[in-house]
């Protein structure tokens, strides 16, 4: 079983950049698909990005071209680089891990992920 801890969330002005990190422990990190989801108040949790075991990536249309996801299997971490942030990016961001061997684009649903962190808050001011 893997434990996930997110960090890096804070208040940031629109147009700026922010990097979120997720540290994993207790499992074989390299064997998991890693994903980022977010949830704004009153909204459902939504997919943001994923990275497969082999390094393929996938992004929600709303963040494509602005966000980048990467993983470091040596450090057991996954990062989400967020550029050109908008107020609508304001949400609680969650890191998640899923067992699987397919491309990242297959893993865009929350129910596919068995392990979740507690979340880190990102607030983007206008």
N, C-alpha and C positions, 0 to 999 in steps of 0.2 A: 504494500500500500504506500502511496506517495503523498507527502504533505507539501503544500504549495503556499508560499508567502509572497504577496505582492508588495511593491514599494514604488515610490516616485511620484505618486499623485499629489497635486497641489493646486492652488489658484494660479492661473496664468492668463495673461491678456490675449485676446484674439489675435491671430496672425503669428503668434510665437510657436515655439516647439517645446516638446516635453518627451522624455523617455521613461517608460515604465519598465520595471524589472520584476521577474518572478523567479524565486529561488525554490528548487525542488529538493526534497530529501526523502529517504526511506524507500526508494524504489530505483529501478533501473531506468534512469531518465532517458537514455537513448532509445529505449523501446517504445516510448510514448509519442503520440501525436500531441502537440501542444497548441492551445488556442487561447484567444482573448475574446471575451464577451463584455458587454456593458449594459447597464440598466439605469435609466433615468427615472426619477420619481413618477409614479403613476403609469409607467410603461413596462412592457415585457422585456425580458432579457434578450438582447440581440447579439448576433455574431458580428465580430469585428475582423478577426484575422486568425489564420491557422498556419502551422508549419509541420510538415510530415517528418517521419523518421529520416527520410532521404534528403530533406531540405526543400521540397517543393512548398510553395506558399499559395495562400488564397486570401482574398480580401472582400469585405462587403463593398458594394458599389459606392456607398456613401463615404468611404475612406480611401478608395482606390486612388493611387497617385499621390496621396498625402501621408499615408502610414506605411511603415515597413516593419515586418516581423523577422526576428532572427533568433537562432538558438546556439548555445555553446555547450556541447555535450561534455566537454572537459570540466566545465564549471557548474554543470547542472542548472543552467539558467536559460530563460527565454526573455527577450526584450521586445518592446513595442515602441518604435520611434514614431512620434506623432508630430507632423509638421503642418504649418498653416492651419492651426487650430481655430475652430469656430465655436460660437456659443452652443450650438446644437451638439457638440461633442461632449458637453457636460454630462457626466454620469459616474456611477460607481463601476470601475473596471475590474473584471475578474479574470484570473488566470485559471486554465483548466487543462486536464490531461485525459487523453483517451487512448485505449489500446486499439491498434489497427495498423494495417500495412498499405493502405491505399494512398492516393495522392491527397494533398491537403484540401483540395476543393470538395472532397467527399465529406469532410468533417465540418459542417456548418450548423449543425443542430445541437442544442444544449443537451439533449437526452443522450447524445453519443459520448458524452464526457462523464467519466465516473468520478473524477476527483476535481475538487474546486478549492480555490483559496478564499480568503475572507473579503477580498476586494480592497481597492485603493481609490479614493475619491479624486476625480479630476473636475475642476470647475474652470470654465473659460468665460472670461468677462468680455463684454462688447466694447 
